Amino acid sequence: MSDPTDAGHDQSATSRPHTHGFGGSPECQLCPICVVLQAVGTSRPDVTAHLLAAARELALAVKVVAEGHVEASDRAQAVMNDRLTRVHID
């Protein structure tokens, strides 16, 4: 026979949000944020600085690519608007 307080404890453990304890709980082993925080926390400061610089450069590259796609889409829409003629039907 199981203890009713254990069942209540299990339910509250699964319903509470994950608080990113990076390594302190079983769900941290699967959480990408906790895995990264644990790796950064245990590495040398120069490695951390290098990873942060690389992440910044990657974010800037993604921004440039996204802006390029928006500009290309705007140009394509302008070309289509120039080629199309609106016909009014009475």
C-alpha positions in Angstrom: 0.0 0.0 0.0 1.4 3.4 -0.9 1.6 6.4 1.3 -0.8 9.2 0.2 1.7 11.9 1.1 4.2 10.4 -1.3 1.6 10.5 -4.1 0.9 14.1 -3.4 4.6 14.9 -3.3 5.1 13.2 -6.7 2.2 15.3 -8.2 3.6 18.6 -6.9 7.1 17.7 -8.2 5.8 17.2 -11.7 3.5 20.2 -11.7 6.1 22.8 -10.6 8.1 24.6 -13.2 11.7 23.8 -14.0 13.8 26.5 -12.3 17.1 25.9 -14.1 19.2 24.6 -11.3 21.8 23.5 -13.9 22.6 20.1 -12.6 20.6 19.9 -9.3 17.7 17.9 -10.5 17.0 15.0 -12.9 15.2 17.2 -15.5 18.4 19.3 -15.7 20.1 16.5 -17.5 17.7 17.0 -20.5 17.3 20.8 -20.3 19.5 22.5 -22.9 19.8 25.7 -20.8 21.0 23.8 -17.8 23.5 21.8 -19.8 25.0 25.0 -21.3 25.1 26.7 -17.9 26.8 23.7 -16.4 29.4 23.5 -19.2 30.1 27.3 -19.0 30.2 27.2 -15.2 32.9 24.5 -15.2 35.1 25.9 -18.0 38.0 28.3 -17.8 37.2 32.0 -18.1 39.0 32.4 -21.5 36.9 29.5 -22.9 33.7 31.2 -21.6 34.7 34.5 -23.2 35.5 32.8 -26.5 32.1 31.0 -26.5 30.2 34.2 -25.7 32.0 36.1 -28.5 31.2 33.2 -30.9 27.6 33.2 -29.8 27.4 37.0 -30.4 28.9 36.6 -33.9 26.4 33.8 -34.7 23.5 36.0 -33.6 24.7 38.9 -35.7 25.0 36.5 -38.7 21.5 35.2 -38.3 20.2 38.8 -38.0 21.9 39.7 -41.3 20.5 36.6 -43.1 17.0 37.4 -41.8 17.2 41.0 -42.9 18.4 39.8 -46.3 15.4 37.6 -46.7 13.0 40.4 -45.7 14.6 42.7 -48.3 14.4 40.0 -51.0 10.8 39.4 -50.1 10.0 43.1 -50.3 11.7 43.4 -53.7 9.8 40.4 -55.0 6.5 41.8 -53.8 7.3 45.2 -55.5 8.1 43.4 -58.8 4.8 41.4 -58.6 2.9 44.6 -57.8 4.4 46.3 -60.9 3.5 43.4 -63.2 -0.1 43.0 -62.0 -2.8 45.2 -63.2 -5.9 45.7 -61.2 -9.1 45.2 -63.2 -12.3 46.7 -61.7 -15.4 44.8 -62.6 -18.7 46.7 -62.3 
